[in-house]
């Protein structure tokens, strides 16, 4: 049992590390800009799923999505095929955030709450509705439609300040707050009821040969497996756990007081919880490392050089005046003049920061002015 406690703590440490890494990346994106640090969308495999339509029919990714995001999707799908929703239970930083808020809630309320089954069961279908809706509108608009409603995007923009959270990400921020409050009371609140990616992985996991098997002869019906399952599967009442809700976190196995009563099996091969955790993490990061080494993993746009051909629509807030000048092939003087930017503003100023020096400046308006200039020249 001491070994089981070590594995439980090891899993929490891994989740904490992944959450910290992604949080730092999100902060760097705000500070350094999208050209130097990936956006929260580029680090989430769901963006690639939304982008597949555009990739298939036009050969391009939607805004903020890159080849690295597609690679993340492929890797996580493969993990789901082998180890079920293991990405959700062992790697996902948003899942980690919920678990840590859950731990805080347990300290405050001294227990975890469970929604009655007759309410819980239909609520679990909401995530499938969200999956269908977000994919439909992503395909319909050929854009990252879910962005303004995405609580994960709101989390990634916390470092940008209250103005962003109450502006562009107001709805997403409200949803994030609801999720965090929900996580204080209920285990994996977002995963169970709202996560479209969890719904997708759940469907994929139906094809997986892996499952958790319970030995009815040695089970003492203590109920610890049920109590420790973060998605409230009644493990003690099943011979095999093959539910789309299972996130392969291994907590039921690690909580069982009887050795080998609960086992994680791929086909008929039993794999110890520690090896499941290690294999999932190694496959995930090993695949990313290999993709980066071979040069096919990209999570930020190409650096703007004198060879870059940029259109006004492609101007991003993180781009500097100098980069826009280079990309559009117009002089800095002309750019300053057309956009009515004071000469005192440095050429290294990011587009989204120009309003700090010229309050009336807006990126969208600037794009339109430059677009009209290009069209008039044609």
C-alpha positions as MATLAB code, in Angstrom:
seq = 'XXXXXXXXXXXXXXXXXXXXXXXXXXXXXXXXXXXXXXXXXXXXXXXXXXXXXXXXXXXXXXXXXXXXXXXXXXXXXXXXXXXXXXXXXXXXXXXXXXXXXXXXXXXXXXXXXXXXXXXXXXXXXXXXXXXXXXXXXXXXXXXXXXXXXXXXXXXXXXXXXXXXXXXXXXXXXXXXXXXXXXXXXXXXXXXXXXXXXXXXXXXXXXXXXXXXXXXXXXXXXXXXXXXXXXXXXXXXXXXXXXXXXXXXXXXXXXXXXXXXXXXXXXXXXXXXXXXXXXXXXXXXXXXXXXXXXXXXXXXXXXXXXXXXXXXXXXXXXXXXXXXXXXXXXXXXXXXXXXXXXXXXXXXXXXXXXXXXXXXXXXXXXXXXXXXXXXXXXX';
ca = [
       0.000    0.000    0.000;
       2.965    2.317    0.588;
       3.930    1.768   -3.036;
       0.379    2.701   -4.086;
       0.604    5.956   -2.120;
       3.868    6.753   -3.908;
       2.240    6.177   -7.319;
      -0.737    8.374   -6.356;
       1.613   11.178   -5.297;
       3.743   10.655   -8.401;
       0.641   11.102  -10.579;
      -0.293   14.326   -8.747;
       3.256   15.625   -9.196;
       3.116   14.902  -12.930;
      -0.238   16.679  -13.273;
       1.124   19.659  -11.328;
       4.216   19.820  -13.543;
       2.121   19.736  -16.733;
      -0.192   22.453  -15.404;
       2.749   24.669  -14.425;
       4.437   24.193  -17.818;
       1.288   25.135  -19.745;
       0.617   28.095  -17.426;
       4.154   29.400  -18.044;
       3.722   28.928  -21.808;
       0.442   30.872  -21.678;
       2.158   33.677  -19.763;
       5.058   33.763  -22.225;
       2.582   33.973  -25.090;
       1.126   37.138  -23.585;
       4.551   38.637  -22.829;
       6.557   37.578  -25.896;
       3.743   37.313  -28.424;
       2.435   34.522  -30.622;
       5.468   34.632  -32.877;
       7.765   33.487  -30.069;
       5.547   31.464  -27.730;
       2.579   29.232  -28.627;
      -0.984   30.220  -27.815;
      -3.132   28.157  -25.466;
      -5.023   26.898  -28.545;
      -1.865   25.648  -30.226;
      -1.162   23.566  -27.115;
      -4.626   21.971  -27.043;
      -5.432   19.018  -29.358;
      -9.055   20.140  -29.670;
      -7.942   23.000  -31.912;
      -6.680   20.456  -34.439;
     -10.002   18.605  -34.371;
     -11.793   21.892  -35.133;
      -9.279   22.603  -37.896;
      -9.552   19.259  -39.735;
     -12.257   20.458  -42.133;
     -10.141   23.372  -43.327;
      -7.030   21.184  -43.501;
      -8.774   18.551  -45.596;
     -10.507   20.914  -48.017;
      -8.117   23.859  -48.213;
      -4.833   22.414  -46.957;
      -4.479   25.044  -44.237;
      -5.022   25.230  -40.480;
      -7.417   27.732  -38.963;
      -5.960   30.720  -37.122;
      -3.812   29.905  -34.046;
      -3.582   26.211  -35.003;
      -0.387   24.641  -36.365;
       1.088   21.267  -37.323;
       2.117   20.674  -33.699;
      -1.552   20.855  -32.652;
      -2.453   18.182  -35.198;
       0.397   16.015  -33.909;
      -0.967   16.426  -30.362;
      -4.356   15.249  -31.617;
      -2.862   12.198  -33.342;
      -0.828   11.263  -30.253;
      -3.787   11.616  -27.884;
      -6.042    9.599  -30.195;
      -3.441    6.812  -30.244;
      -3.258    6.957  -26.437;
      -7.057    6.670  -26.295;
      -6.948    3.635  -28.558;
      -4.390    1.911  -26.317;
      -4.981    3.255  -22.794;
      -8.481    4.754  -23.088;
      -8.888    8.371  -21.831;
      -5.421    8.330  -20.275;
      -4.621   11.826  -21.560;
      -7.535   13.122  -19.455;
      -6.488   11.272  -16.314;
      -2.709   11.525  -16.451;
      -1.657   14.539  -18.545;
      -4.417   17.091  -19.219;
      -3.568   20.345  -17.366;
      -7.216   21.427  -17.230;
      -8.033   18.094  -15.608;
      -5.208   18.759  -13.155;
      -6.656   22.198  -12.344;
      -9.990   20.580  -11.507;
      -8.390   17.933   -9.306;
      -6.429   20.503   -7.335;
      -9.546   22.620   -6.834;
     -11.265   19.413   -5.790;
      -8.588   18.842   -3.146;
      -9.188   22.376   -1.861;
     -12.935   21.726   -1.790;
     -12.418   18.529    0.171;
     -10.438   20.465    2.786;
     -13.194   23.082    3.030;
     -16.264   20.825    3.009;
     -14.621   17.665    4.414;
     -16.295   15.593    1.696;
     -17.088   15.407   -2.019;
     -20.636   15.835   -3.279;
     -22.278   13.486   -5.779;
     -25.097   14.520   -8.117;
     -28.042   12.045   -7.966;
     -27.814    9.448  -10.723;
     -31.124   10.407  -12.360;
     -29.705   13.934  -12.833;
     -26.067   12.971  -13.369;
     -26.685   10.544  -16.240;
     -28.459   12.958  -18.636;
     -26.033   15.761  -17.736;
     -23.145   13.641  -19.035;
     -24.556   13.860  -22.557;
     -24.074   17.638  -22.600;
     -20.398   17.231  -23.534;
     -21.399   15.276  -26.660;
     -23.813   18.057  -27.655;
     -21.007   20.599  -27.138;
     -18.656   18.444  -29.240;
     -21.115   18.355  -32.145;
     -21.970   22.066  -31.842;
     -18.386   23.317  -31.708;
     -17.299   21.127  -34.626;
     -20.313   22.223  -36.682;
     -19.646   25.925  -36.157;
     -15.895   25.477  -36.635;
     -16.555   23.866  -40.010;
     -19.241   26.446  -40.842;
     -17.100   29.485  -40.025;
     -13.663   28.002  -40.852;
     -12.440   29.622  -37.643;
     -11.812   28.970  -33.979;
     -15.474   29.543  -33.205;
     -15.286   28.211  -29.632;
     -12.607   30.734  -28.594;
     -14.834   33.300  -26.869;
     -16.680   30.534  -24.979;
     -13.630   28.436  -24.125;
     -12.789   28.357  -20.381;
      -9.336   27.000  -21.209;
      -8.704   30.053  -23.415;
      -9.830   32.288  -20.536;
      -7.388   30.524  -18.220;
      -4.599   31.065  -20.754;
      -5.322   34.803  -20.829;
      -5.452   35.428  -17.075;
      -1.959   36.933  -17.221;
      -3.178   39.484  -19.789;
      -5.328   41.126  -17.147;
      -8.894   41.843  -16.137;
      -9.596   43.949  -19.233;
      -9.154   40.942  -21.530;
     -11.076   38.602  -19.223;
     -14.048   40.977  -19.018;
     -13.807   41.919  -22.679;
     -13.070   39.353  -25.378;
     -13.216   36.449  -22.908;
     -16.130   37.553  -20.712;
     -18.323   34.504  -21.430;
     -15.350   32.149  -21.280;
     -14.298   33.665  -17.936;
     -17.786   33.193  -16.484;
     -17.761   29.557  -17.628;
     -14.280   29.121  -16.105;
     -15.479   30.470  -12.752;
     -18.503   28.124  -12.842;
     -16.201   25.181  -13.582;
     -13.798   26.030  -10.764;
     -16.651   26.459   -8.281;
     -18.145   23.216   -9.564;
     -14.768   21.514   -9.092;
     -14.689   22.611   -5.442;
     -17.881   20.598   -4.933;
     -17.796   17.807   -7.519;
     -14.948   15.693   -8.880;
     -13.867   16.510  -12.449;
     -16.901   18.744  -13.015;
     -15.866   19.912  -16.503;
     -14.611   16.474  -17.606;
     -17.871   14.759  -16.719;
     -20.356   17.262  -18.095;
     -18.848   19.832  -20.445;
     -15.552   18.781  -22.051;
     -15.973   18.151  -25.812;
     -12.494   16.649  -26.052;
     -13.323   14.231  -23.244;
     -16.439   13.248  -25.224;
     -14.303   12.647  -28.314;
     -11.716   10.567  -26.432;
     -14.554    8.655  -24.779;
     -15.913    7.645  -28.183;
     -12.427    6.638  -29.369;
     -11.840    4.631  -26.177;
     -14.771    2.391  -27.099;
     -12.374    0.835  -29.636;
      -9.641    0.274  -27.041;
      -8.658   -3.276  -26.022;
      -7.842   -2.035  -22.504;
     -10.121   -2.222  -19.482;
     -10.106   -2.477  -15.710;
     -11.027   -5.972  -14.554;
     -12.430   -6.773  -11.093;
     -11.901  -10.196   -9.519;
     -15.249  -10.935   -7.894;
     -13.780  -13.765   -5.797;
     -11.259  -11.587   -3.961;
     -13.293   -8.343   -3.827;
     -14.342   -7.482   -0.255;
     -16.899   -4.861   -1.409;
     -15.302   -2.104    0.679;
     -16.400    0.551   -1.832;
     -13.042    2.377   -1.834;
     -12.802    2.083   -5.611;
     -16.154    3.882   -5.986;
     -15.209    6.549   -3.466;
     -11.895    7.320   -5.184;
     -13.133    7.312   -8.795;
     -13.082   10.974   -9.938;
     -15.793   10.336  -12.553;
     -18.017    8.373  -10.136;
     -18.033    5.005  -11.894;
     -19.417    2.298   -9.599;
     -16.441    0.015  -10.068;
     -17.493   -2.384   -7.288;
     -20.650   -3.288   -9.215;
     -18.872   -4.137  -12.473;
     -16.827   -7.097  -13.610;
     -15.125   -5.011  -16.314;
     -14.824   -1.216  -16.510;
     -15.071   -0.204  -20.165;
     -17.074    2.985  -19.728;
     -16.389    5.976  -21.990;
     -16.264    7.986  -18.754;
     -13.185    6.147  -17.404;
     -10.113    8.429  -17.544;
      -7.546    5.687  -16.752;
      -6.269    7.580  -13.724;
      -5.597    4.266  -11.900;
      -7.028    5.644   -8.636;
      -9.501    2.785   -8.175;
      -6.721    0.195   -8.507;
      -4.404    2.141   -6.196;
      -7.157    2.469   -3.580;
      -8.033   -1.231   -3.514;
      -6.850   -2.949   -0.275;
      -6.684   -6.396   -1.945;
      -3.759   -6.976   -4.300;
      -4.701   -7.889   -7.882;
      -8.442   -7.599   -7.246;
      -8.528   -4.682   -9.690;
      -6.203   -4.864  -12.676;
      -5.632   -2.715  -15.737;
      -5.477   -5.040  -18.737;
      -4.692   -4.520  -22.404;
      -6.388   -7.537  -23.928;
      -5.364  -10.200  -21.440;
      -2.066   -8.636  -20.413;
      -2.109   -7.030  -16.957;
      -0.117   -3.794  -16.554;
       0.758   -2.328  -13.165;
      -0.504    1.236  -12.488;
       3.022    2.685  -12.315;
       3.840    1.240  -15.736;
       0.580    2.580  -17.177;
       1.465    6.081  -15.955;
       5.050    5.854  -17.230;
       4.079    4.379  -20.601;
       1.439    7.068  -21.245;
       3.805    9.907  -20.307;
       6.738    8.442  -22.251;
       4.628    7.802  -25.359;
       3.151   11.293  -25.211;
       6.347   13.277  -24.699;
       8.517   10.837  -26.639;
       6.292   11.300  -29.687;
       6.372   15.096  -29.319;
      10.163   14.997  -28.926;
      10.518   12.860  -32.051;
       8.236   15.186  -34.031;
      10.271   18.218  -32.926;
      13.555   16.477  -33.755;
      12.349   15.676  -37.268;
      11.179   19.269  -37.745;
       7.490   18.506  -38.377;
       6.253   19.925  -35.063;
       5.336   23.601  -35.255;
       3.353   25.497  -32.615;
       4.194   29.087  -33.582;
       4.079   30.905  -36.950;
       7.166   31.226  -39.096;
       9.381   34.200  -38.245;
       8.707   37.227  -40.438;
      11.627   38.045  -42.714;
      12.182   40.064  -45.891;
      10.956   36.973  -47.789;
       7.613   36.866  -45.955;
       4.496   37.869  -47.878;
       1.858   39.090  -45.446;
      -1.704   40.207  -46.144;
      -3.480   42.789  -43.936;
      -5.876   40.045  -42.729;
      -2.898   38.066  -41.425;
      -1.642   40.855  -39.153;
      -1.645   39.685  -35.535;
      -1.537   41.714  -32.342;
       1.828   40.272  -31.319;
       3.530   41.492  -34.523;
       5.733   44.559  -34.260;
       5.506   47.572  -36.553;
       8.781   46.535  -38.146;
       7.503   42.991  -38.815;
       4.290   44.305  -40.393;
       6.325   46.695  -42.533;
       8.533   43.816  -43.698;
       5.646   41.444  -44.315;
       3.491   43.941  -46.258;
       6.481   45.272  -48.182;
       5.798   48.893  -47.277;
       8.152   51.367  -45.635;
       7.908   52.135  -41.932;
       7.290   55.806  -42.729;
       4.298   54.886  -44.886;
       2.975   52.548  -42.194;
       3.224   55.254  -39.517;
       1.553   57.771  -41.818;
      -1.334   55.538  -42.981;
      -2.170   54.403  -39.438;
      -1.613   57.848  -37.885;
       0.897   56.484  -35.388;
       3.119   59.013  -33.578;
       6.777   58.824  -34.636;
       7.699   58.507  -30.967;
       6.309   54.951  -30.966;
       9.155   52.461  -31.405;
       9.217   50.216  -34.455;
       9.529   47.276  -32.041;
       6.130   48.025  -30.495;
       3.572   45.221  -30.855;
       0.388   46.103  -32.730;
      -1.806   45.311  -29.717;
       0.296   47.679  -27.548;
       0.128   50.716  -29.862;
      -3.095   51.839  -28.147;
      -0.999   52.495  -25.025;
       0.594   55.380  -26.968;
      -2.283   56.192  -29.340;
      -5.567   55.480  -27.468;
      -7.707   55.623  -30.620;
      -5.675   52.939  -32.399;
      -7.448   49.598  -33.042;
      -5.856   46.540  -34.665;
      -9.027   45.643  -36.617;
      -9.336   49.188  -37.976;
      -5.644   49.171  -38.906;
      -6.151   45.949  -40.884;
      -9.010   47.546  -42.817;
      -6.979   50.690  -43.620;
      -4.080   48.609  -44.894;
      -6.433   46.292  -46.789;
      -7.972   49.284  -48.615;
      -4.483   50.533  -49.450;
      -3.545   47.180  -50.990;
      -6.798   46.977  -52.972;
      -6.450   50.534  -54.298;
      -2.926   49.767  -55.495;
      -4.268   46.746  -57.382;
];
